Amino acid sequence: MLTVCRRPNTYTSCQYLNIQPLSLKWRQALTNIAPITHLIFDLTLPRPLSPSSFPGGLEFQKIYWDTGLPSEGGLAVLVRDVTTMVITITTGMRMRAGGVLKFEVVYDQSEGVTPKAMNLLQKQLRELEKEYKKTSDSKTARREGDRGD
């Protein structure tokens, strides 16, 4: 999957991952199961389990957030792409499931992701947790707890 996600950059030593194929696979997998009422997104970046965890002598390549990419470059994932994937998945879950939903994000700030980006993502997820109901006197949706006037 990593090979499919690589997006070569001939201008710098940075290589950004295109996570669209990964996002598509996750969305497809989630549409084939019952809606999940408590969904936790673990956004910590991959780490090698051990030096011998890769077959054939392959070496682990560290992945960075684009906001924490070292000056010498490397392989990075765009915060924007990850937040888009999370919001797309949670929106699909909200559309399929009624009732109370809970969405959480787990991340490691020491990996270079900005707290501002994660706070914004968590705020968006809190909004998606709210149940929207159709009102009987109009065609507009309203959030539970809103006065509707």
C-alpha positions in Angstrom: 0.0 0.0 0.0 2.9 2.4 0.7 4.2 2.0 -2.8 0.7 3.0 -4.2 0.6 6.0 -1.9 4.1 7.4 -2.8 4.0 10.8 -4.7 7.5 11.5 -6.1 8.8 15.0 -5.9 11.7 15.9 -8.3 12.2 19.4 -6.9 13.1 18.6 -3.2 14.2 15.8 -1.0 10.6 15.6 0.4 8.2 13.0 -0.7 4.6 13.4 0.3 2.2 10.4 0.6 -1.0 10.4 -1.4 -3.4 8.7 1.1 -6.4 8.7 -1.3 -6.0 5.0 -2.1 -5.8 4.2 1.6 -8.8 6.4 2.3 -10.8 4.7 -0.4 -10.0 1.3 1.0 -11.1 2.3 4.5 -14.3 3.8 3.2 -15.1 0.7 1.2 -14.4 -1.5 4.2 -16.6 0.5 6.5 -19.6 0.5 4.2 -19.7 -3.3 4.3 -20.2 -3.4 8.1 -22.8 -2.1 10.5 -22.3 1.5 11.6 -19.8 1.9 14.4 -21.1 4.1 17.3 -17.7 4.7 18.9 -14.9 5.3 16.4 -11.3 6.1 17.5 -8.8 7.4 14.9 -5.3 6.6 16.0 -3.2 9.1 14.1 0.2 8.2 15.6 2.7 7.6 12.8 4.0 4.1 12.2 7.1 3.0 14.1 9.1 -0.2 13.6 8.3 -3.0 16.0 11.9 -4.2 15.9 14.8 -3.9 13.5 14.1 -7.4 12.3 10.4 -6.8 11.7 10.8 -6.3 8.0 11.4 -9.3 5.8 14.2 -9.4 3.2 16.4 -6.9 5.0 14.2 -4.0 4.2 14.8 -0.9 6.2 12.0 1.0 8.0 11.5 4.5 6.5 10.3 7.0 9.1 7.2 9.0 8.1 6.7 12.6 9.2 3.8 15.0 9.4 4.3 17.7 6.8 4.2 20.2 9.7 7.2 18.4 11.3 9.3 17.4 8.4 13.0 17.9 9.0 15.0 20.3 6.7 16.8 17.3 5.1 13.5 16.0 3.8 11.9 12.6 4.0 8.6 10.9 3.6 5.6 12.9 4.9 1.9 12.8 5.1 -0.1 16.0 4.8 -2.2 16.9 7.8 -4.9 18.2 5.4 -5.2 14.9 3.7 -5.5 13.0 7.0 -8.1 15.4 8.4 -10.1 15.1 5.2 -10.1 11.3 5.4 -11.2 11.4 9.0 -14.0 13.8 8.3 -15.2 11.8 5.3 -15.3 8.6 7.2 -17.1 10.2 10.2 -19.6 11.9 7.9 -20.4 8.6 6.3 -20.9 7.0 9.7 -23.2 9.9 10.8 -25.3 9.4 7.6 -25.6 5.7 8.2 -26.2 5.6 11.9 -28.8 7.2 14.1 -28.6 8.0 17.7 -25.5 8.8 19.8 -22.1 8.5 18.1 -18.7 9.1 19.6 -15.6 10.0 17.6 -12.1 10.3 19.1 -8.6 11.2 17.8 -5.4 9.8 19.3 -2.1 11.4 18.2 1.4 12.1 19.4 2.2 15.8 19.4 5.9 15.1 19.7 5.7 13.7 16.1 5.4 17.3 14.8 1.6 17.6 14.1 0.3 21.0 15.1 -2.0 21.1 18.1 -4.1 23.7 16.2 -4.8 21.2 13.4 -5.8 18.4 15.8 -7.9 20.8 17.9 -9.8 21.9 14.8 -10.3 18.2 13.8 -11.6 17.4 17.3 -14.0 20.3 17.1 -15.4 19.1 13.7 -15.8 15.6 15.1 -17.8 16.9 18.1 -20.2 18.6 15.7 -20.5 15.3 13.7 -21.3 13.5 17.0 -24.5 15.6 17.4 -27.7 13.9 16.1 -29.6 15.8 13.4 -33.3 15.3 13.2 -35.9 16.3 10.6 -38.5 18.6 12.0 -42.1 17.8 11.2 -43.1 21.4 10.2 -40.2 22.0 7.8 -37.8 20.3 5.5 -34.7 21.6 7.3 -32.6 19.5 9.6 -31.7 20.7 13.1 -29.4 19.5 15.8 -30.8 18.0 18.9 -30.8 20.6 21.6 -31.2 23.5 19.1 -34.3 25.6 19.6 -35.3 25.6 16.0 -36.4 29.2 15.8 
